[in-house]
């Protein structure tokens, strides 16, 4: 399938931090976006929950989620 260039606007710091994270995982942003889009099409939804929370509550949940992922075995997070 032919590839097309797509331009998106994101915060410069967010992009830099994401690139560093994904580089450590052996991925680039193009690959990550492709994975997101393919997974979205597969499940016919966003592959993560989108909710409207108070900032403090969302931050606490994010920290708890990140901690659970750090403790999980790699195959448990898939």
The first five atom37 places (N, CA, C, CB, O) and aatype in JSON, in Angstrom:
{
  "aatype": [20, 20, 20, 20, 20, 20, 20, 20, 20, 20, 20, 20, 20, 20, 20, 20, 20, 20, 20, 20, 20, 20, 20, 20, 20, 20, 20, 20, 20, 20, 20, 20, 20, 20, 20, 20, 20, 20, 20, 20, 20, 20, 20, 20, 20, 20, 20, 20, 20, 20, 20, 20, 20, 20, 20, 20, 20, 20, 20, 20, 20, 20, 20, 20, 20, 20, 20, 20, 20, 20, 20, 20, 20, 20, 20, 20, 20, 20],
  "atom_mask": [
    [1, 1, 1, 1, 1],
    [1, 1, 1, 1, 1],
    [1, 1, 1, 1, 1],
    [1, 1, 1, 1, 1],
    [1, 1, 1, 1, 1],
    [1, 1, 1, 1, 1],
    [1, 1, 1, 1, 1],
    [1, 1, 1, 1, 1],
    [1, 1, 1, 1, 1],
    [1, 1, 1, 1, 1],
    [1, 1, 1, 1, 1],
    [1, 1, 1, 1, 1],
    [1, 1, 1, 1, 1],
    [1, 1, 1, 1, 1],
    [1, 1, 1, 1, 1],
    [1, 1, 1, 1, 1],
    [1, 1, 1, 1, 1],
    [1, 1, 1, 1, 1],
    [1, 1, 1, 1, 1],
    [1, 1, 1, 1, 1],
    [1, 1, 1, 1, 1],
    [1, 1, 1, 1, 1],
    [1, 1, 1, 1, 1],
    [1, 1, 1, 1, 1],
    [1, 1, 1, 1, 1],
    [1, 1, 1, 1, 1],
    [1, 1, 1, 1, 1],
    [1, 1, 1, 1, 1],
    [1, 1, 1, 1, 1],
    [1, 1, 1, 1, 1],
    [1, 1, 1, 1, 1],
    [1, 1, 1, 1, 1],
    [1, 1, 1, 1, 1],
    [1, 1, 1, 1, 1],
    [1, 1, 1, 1, 1],
    [1, 1, 1, 1, 1],
    [1, 1, 1, 1, 1],
    [1, 1, 1, 1, 1],
    [1, 1, 1, 1, 1],
    [1, 1, 1, 1, 1],
    [1, 1, 1, 1, 1],
    [1, 1, 1, 1, 1],
    [1, 1, 1, 1, 1],
    [1, 1, 1, 1, 1],
    [1, 1, 1, 1, 1],
    [1, 1, 1, 1, 1],
    [1, 1, 1, 1, 1],
    [1, 1, 1, 1, 1],
    [1, 1, 1, 1, 1],
    [1, 1, 1, 1, 1],
    [1, 1, 1, 1, 1],
    [1, 1, 1, 1, 1],
    [1, 1, 1, 1, 1],
    [1, 1, 1, 1, 1],
    [1, 1, 1, 1, 1],
    [1, 1, 1, 1, 1],
    [1, 1, 1, 1, 1],
    [1, 1, 1, 1, 1],
    [1, 1, 1, 1, 1],
    [1, 1, 1, 1, 1],
    [1, 1, 1, 1, 1],
    [1, 1, 1, 1, 1],
    [1, 1, 1, 1, 1],
    [1, 1, 1, 1, 1],
    [1, 1, 1, 1, 1],
    [1, 1, 1, 1, 1],
    [1, 1, 1, 1, 1],
    [1, 1, 1, 1, 1],
    [1, 1, 1, 1, 1],
    [1, 1, 1, 1, 1],
    [1, 1, 1, 1, 1],
    [1, 1, 1, 1, 1],
    [1, 1, 1, 1, 1],
    [1, 1, 1, 1, 1],
    [1, 1, 1, 1, 1],
    [1, 1, 1, 1, 1],
    [1, 1, 1, 1, 1],
    [1, 1, 1, 1, 1]
  ],
  "atom_positions": [
    [[0.84, -1.17, 0.0], [0.0, 0.0, 0.0], [0.89, 1.24, 0.0], [-0.96, -0.01, 1.22], [1.85, 1.3, 0.77]],
    [[0.6, 2.23, -0.85], [1.44, 3.43, -0.89], [1.32, 4.23, 0.41], [1.05, 4.32, -2.08], [0.28, 4.25, 1.06]],
    [[2.4, 4.87, 0.75], [2.41, 5.7, 1.97], [2.19, 7.16, 1.58], [3.76, 5.54, 2.75], [2.54, 7.58, 0.48]],
    [[1.6, 7.92, 2.51], [1.38, 9.36, 2.31], [1.97, 10.1, 3.5], [-0.13, 9.69, 2.14], [1.99, 9.59, 4.62]],
    [[2.43, 11.3, 3.26], [2.9, 12.15, 4.34], [1.71, 12.84, 4.97], [3.94, 13.18, 3.84], [0.8, 13.29, 4.28]],
    [[1.72, 12.92, 6.3], [0.66, 13.58, 7.05], [1.3, 14.55, 8.01], [-0.24, 12.55, 7.8], [2.27, 14.22, 8.69]],
    [[0.77, 15.74, 8.06], [1.32, 16.78, 8.92], [0.38, 17.01, 10.1], [1.55, 18.1, 8.14], [-0.81, 17.25, 9.91]],
    [[0.93, 16.95, 11.32], [0.14, 17.25, 12.52], [0.88, 18.28, 13.34], [-0.12, 15.96, 13.35], [2.1, 18.4, 13.26]],
    [[0.15, 19.03, 14.13], [0.75, 20.02, 15.02], [0.62, 19.54, 16.46], [0.08, 21.41, 14.85], [-0.48, 19.27, 16.94]],
    [[1.76, 19.44, 17.14], [1.76, 19.06, 18.55], [2.77, 19.92, 19.29], [2.1, 17.55, 18.72], [3.64, 20.55, 18.69]],
    [[2.65, 19.94, 20.59], [3.57, 20.69, 21.44], [4.99, 20.17, 21.23], [3.15, 20.57, 22.93], [5.22, 18.96, 21.19]],
    [[5.94, 21.08, 21.1], [7.34, 20.7, 20.84], [7.92, 19.83, 21.95], [8.19, 21.96, 20.66], [8.62, 18.86, 21.67]],
    [[7.63, 20.17, 23.21], [8.15, 19.37, 24.33], [7.54, 17.98, 24.34], [7.87, 20.08, 25.66], [8.23, 16.99, 24.61]],
    [[6.24, 17.9, 24.05], [5.57, 16.6, 24.0], [6.2, 15.72, 22.93], [4.06, 16.78, 23.72], [6.46, 14.54, 23.16]],
    [[6.45, 16.31, 21.76], [7.08, 15.55, 20.67], [8.46, 15.06, 21.07], [7.17, 16.41, 19.41], [8.79, 13.89, 20.85]],
    [[9.26, 15.93, 21.66], [10.63, 15.56, 22.06], [10.61, 14.42, 23.09], [11.38, 16.78, 22.65], [11.36, 13.45, 22.96]],
    [[9.75, 14.55, 24.11], [9.68, 13.51, 25.14], [9.18, 12.19, 24.55], [8.75, 13.95, 26.28], [9.7, 11.12, 24.89]],
    [[8.2, 12.26, 23.68], [7.67, 11.05, 23.06], [8.73, 10.39, 22.17], [6.42, 11.37, 22.23], [8.88, 9.16, 22.19]],
    [[9.46, 11.19, 21.41], [10.51, 10.64, 20.56], [11.57, 9.93, 21.39], [11.16, 11.75, 19.72], [12.06, 8.86, 21.01]],
    [[11.93, 10.5, 22.53], [12.93, 9.87, 23.41], [12.41, 8.54, 23.95], [13.31, 10.81, 24.58], [13.12, 7.54, 23.96]],
    [[11.15, 8.55, 24.41], [10.55, 7.32, 24.93], [10.51, 6.24, 23.86], [9.13, 7.59, 25.46], [10.96, 5.12, 24.09]],
    [[9.96, 6.58, 22.69], [9.8, 5.58, 21.65], [11.14, 5.13, 21.06], [8.92, 6.11, 20.55], [11.27, 3.98, 20.62]],
    [[12.12, 6.01, 21.04], [13.45, 5.61, 20.58], [14.01, 4.53, 21.49], [14.4, 6.83, 20.52], [14.64, 3.58, 21.03]],
    [[13.79, 4.68, 22.8], [14.23, 3.65, 23.75], [13.55, 2.31, 23.49], [13.95, 4.1, 25.2], [14.08, 1.25, 23.81]],
    [[12.35, 2.38, 22.9], [11.59, 1.16, 22.58], [11.86, 0.68, 21.16], [10.1, 1.41, 22.77], [11.27, -0.3, 20.7]],
    [[12.76, 1.38, 20.46], [13.09, 1.0, 19.1], [12.05, 1.43, 18.07], [13.28, -0.48, 19.02], [11.96, 0.84, 16.99]],
    [[11.27, 2.46, 18.4], [10.21, 2.93, 17.5], [10.41, 4.4, 17.17], [8.83, 2.71, 18.14], [11.08, 5.13, 17.91]],
    [[9.83, 4.83, 16.07], [9.79, 6.26, 15.77], [8.33, 6.71, 15.8], [10.45, 6.57, 14.36], [7.42, 5.88, 15.89]],
    [[8.11, 8.02, 15.74], [6.74, 8.54, 15.85], [5.84, 8.05, 14.72], [6.75, 10.06, 15.87], [4.66, 7.8, 14.94]],
    [[6.38, 7.91, 13.54], [5.59, 7.43, 12.42], [5.06, 6.02, 12.7], [6.42, 7.43, 11.13], [3.89, 5.73, 12.43]],
    [[5.9, 5.17, 13.22], [5.5, 3.8, 13.55], [4.45, 3.8, 14.66], [6.71, 2.96, 13.96], [3.49, 3.04, 14.6]],
    [[4.64, 4.64, 15.67], [3.7, 4.7, 16.79], [2.33, 5.18, 16.3], [4.22, 5.64, 17.91], [1.3, 4.62, 16.7]],
    [[2.3, 6.19, 15.46], [1.02, 6.68, 14.92], [0.37, 5.58, 14.08], [1.24, 7.96, 14.08], [-0.84, 5.38, 14.17]],
    [[1.15, 4.89, 13.29], [0.61, 3.8, 12.49], [0.01, 2.72, 13.39], [1.7, 3.2, 11.59], [-1.07, 2.21, 13.11]],
    [[0.71, 2.36, 14.47], [0.18, 1.38, 15.41], [-1.13, 1.84, 16.03], [1.21, 1.1, 16.52], [-2.07, 1.07, 16.16]],
    [[-1.18, 3.11, 16.42], [-2.4, 3.68, 17.01], [-3.56, 3.58, 16.02], [-2.17, 5.15, 17.43], [-4.66, 3.15, 16.38]],
    [[-3.33, 3.98, 14.78], [-4.39, 3.96, 13.79], [-4.85, 2.53, 13.48], [-3.93, 4.64, 12.51], [-6.05, 2.28, 13.36]],
    [[-3.91, 1.61, 13.35], [-4.29, 0.21, 13.07], [-5.07, -0.39, 14.22], [-3.04, -0.63, 12.79], [-6.07, -1.08, 14.0]],
    [[-4.64, -0.13, 15.45], [-5.35, -0.65, 16.62], [-6.74, -0.04, 16.71], [-4.56, -0.38, 17.91], [-7.7, -0.73, 17.04]],
    [[-6.86, 1.26, 16.43], [-8.17, 1.92, 16.44], [-9.12, 1.27, 15.44], [-8.01, 3.43, 16.13], [-10.29, 1.03, 15.75]],
    [[-8.61, 0.99, 14.25], [-9.45, 0.34, 13.24], [-9.82, -1.08, 13.66], [-8.73, 0.31, 11.89], [-10.93, -1.55, 13.4]],
    [[-8.9, -1.76, 14.29], [-9.15, -3.13, 14.73], [-10.27, -3.19, 15.78], [-7.87, -3.75, 15.3], [-11.17, -4.02, 15.69]],
    [[-10.2, -2.3, 16.77], [-11.18, -2.32, 17.86], [-12.35, -1.38, 17.61], [-10.5, -1.96, 19.16], [-13.32, -1.37, 18.37]],
    [[-12.26, -0.58, 16.53], [-13.3, 0.38, 16.17], [-13.58, 1.39, 17.28], [-14.57, -0.35, 15.82], [-14.72, 1.77, 17.53]],
    [[-12.5, 1.8, 17.94], [-12.58, 2.77, 19.01], [-11.16, 3.2, 19.32], [-13.3, 2.19, 20.28], [-10.21, 2.63, 18.78]],
    [[-11.0, 4.19, 20.16], [-9.66, 4.51, 20.63], [-9.16, 3.37, 21.5], [-9.64, 5.86, 21.41], [-9.92, 2.83, 22.3]],
    [[-7.91, 2.98, 21.36], [-7.41, 1.84, 22.14], [-7.06, 2.21, 23.58], [-6.2, 1.25, 21.47], [-6.26, 1.53, 24.23]],
    [[-7.64, 3.28, 24.07], [-7.48, 3.7, 25.46], [-8.7, 4.5, 25.83], [-6.17, 4.52, 25.67], [-9.4, 5.01, 24.96]],
    [[-8.97, 4.63, 27.12], [-10.15, 5.33, 27.6], [-9.93, 6.84, 27.55], [-10.48, 4.89, 29.02], [-8.89, 7.34, 27.96]],
    [[-10.93, 7.54, 27.04], [-10.91, 9.01, 27.03], [-12.03, 9.47, 27.94], [-11.07, 9.59, 25.56], [-13.21, 9.19, 27.7]],
    [[-11.67, 10.17, 28.99], [-12.66, 10.65, 29.95], [-12.37, 12.09, 30.31], [-12.67, 9.78, 31.21], [-11.29, 12.62, 30.04]],
    [[-13.34, 12.71, 30.91], [-13.17, 14.07, 31.39], [-13.12, 14.01, 32.91], [-14.33, 15.01, 30.89], [-14.12, 13.74, 33.56]],
    [[-11.96, 14.26, 33.46], [-11.74, 14.18, 34.9], [-11.17, 15.49, 35.4], [-10.79, 13.0, 35.26], [-10.63, 16.29, 34.64]],
    [[-11.3, 15.69, 36.68], [-10.63, 16.83, 37.3], [-9.14, 16.58, 37.21], [-11.09, 17.03, 38.79], [-8.71, 15.44, 37.36]],
    [[-8.32, 17.61, 36.95], [-6.87, 17.42, 36.76], [-6.2, 16.6, 37.86], [-6.2, 18.75, 36.67], [-5.4, 15.72, 37.55]],
    [[-6.49, 16.86, 39.12], [-5.83, 16.13, 40.2], [-6.22, 14.65, 40.16], [-6.19, 16.73, 41.57], [-5.37, 13.78, 40.35]],
    [[-7.49, 14.37, 39.92], [-7.95, 12.99, 39.85], [-7.33, 12.28, 38.66], [-9.49, 12.94, 39.77], [-6.9, 11.13, 38.78]],
    [[-7.27, 12.94, 37.54], [-6.68, 12.34, 36.35], [-5.2, 12.06, 36.56], [-6.88, 13.24, 35.13], [-4.7, 11.02, 36.15]],
    [[-4.5, 12.99, 37.2], [-3.08, 12.82, 37.47], [-2.84, 11.63, 38.38], [-2.5, 14.09, 38.09], [-1.93, 10.84, 38.13]],
    [[-3.64, 11.49, 39.42], [-3.5, 10.37, 40.35], [-3.75, 9.06, 39.64], [-4.48, 10.53, 41.54], [-3.02, 8.09, 39.84]],
    [[-4.79, 9.02, 38.8], [-5.08, 7.78, 38.06], [-3.96, 7.46, 37.08], [-6.41, 7.9, 37.31], [-3.61, 6.3, 36.9]],
    [[-3.41, 8.48, 36.45], [-2.33, 8.28, 35.49], [-1.11, 7.7, 36.21], [-1.97, 9.61, 34.79], [-0.48, 6.76, 35.71]],
    [[-0.79, 8.24, 37.35], [0.35, 7.73, 38.12], [0.12, 6.29, 38.55], [0.6, 8.62, 39.35], [1.03, 5.46, 38.48]],
    [[-1.1, 5.97, 39.0], [-1.42, 4.61, 39.42], [-1.35, 3.65, 38.24], [-2.81, 4.56, 40.06], [-0.85, 2.53, 38.37]],
    [[-1.84, 4.09, 37.09], [-1.78, 3.25, 35.88], [-0.34, 3.0, 35.47], [-2.55, 3.92, 34.73], [0.03, 1.87, 35.16]],
    [[0.47, 4.05, 35.47], [1.88, 3.9, 35.1], [2.58, 2.93, 36.05], [2.59, 5.27, 35.11], [3.38, 2.11, 35.61]],
    [[2.29, 3.03, 37.33], [2.9, 2.14, 38.31], [2.47, 0.69, 38.06], [2.51, 2.57, 39.75], [3.28, -0.23, 38.17]],
    [[1.19, 0.48, 37.74], [0.72, -0.89, 37.47], [1.41, -1.47, 36.24], [-0.81, -0.91, 37.28], [1.71, -2.66, 36.2]],
    [[1.67, -0.63, 35.23], [2.37, -1.11, 34.04], [3.81, -1.47, 34.35], [2.31, -0.07, 32.93], [4.35, -2.44, 33.82]],
    [[4.45, -0.69, 35.22], [5.84, -1.0, 35.59], [5.93, -2.33, 36.32], [6.41, 0.11, 36.46], [6.93, -3.04, 36.18]],
    [[4.9, -2.67, 37.08], [4.92, -3.91, 37.86], [4.49, -5.12, 37.04], [4.02, -3.77, 39.07], [4.81, -6.25, 37.38]],
    [[3.76, -4.88, 35.95], [3.2, -5.97, 35.15], [4.28, -6.67, 34.35], [2.11, -5.45, 34.21], [5.31, -6.07, 34.0]],
    [[4.04, -7.93, 34.07], [4.9, -8.65, 33.15], [4.6, -8.13, 31.75], [4.68, -10.21, 33.26], [3.47, -7.73, 31.49]],
    [[5.57, -8.13, 30.85], [5.34, -7.57, 29.51], [4.12, -8.14, 28.8], [6.55, -7.81, 28.67], [3.41, -7.38, 28.13]],
    [[3.86, -9.41, 28.9], [2.73, -10.01, 28.21], [1.39, -9.65, 28.86], [2.89, -11.52, 28.17], [0.35, -9.8, 28.22]],
    [[1.39, -9.17, 30.1], [0.14, -8.8, 30.77], [-0.36, -7.44, 30.29], [0.33, -8.79, 32.29], [-1.54, -7.13, 30.46]],
    [[0.5, -6.61, 29.7], [0.09, -5.28, 29.28], [-0.46, -5.27, 27.87], [1.25, -4.32, 29.39], [-0.95, -4.23, 27.42]],
    [[-0.38, -6.38, 27.15], [-0.85, -6.41, 25.76], [-2.34, -6.62, 25.68], [-0.15, -7.5, 24.98], [-2.9, -6.67, 24.59]]
  ]
}
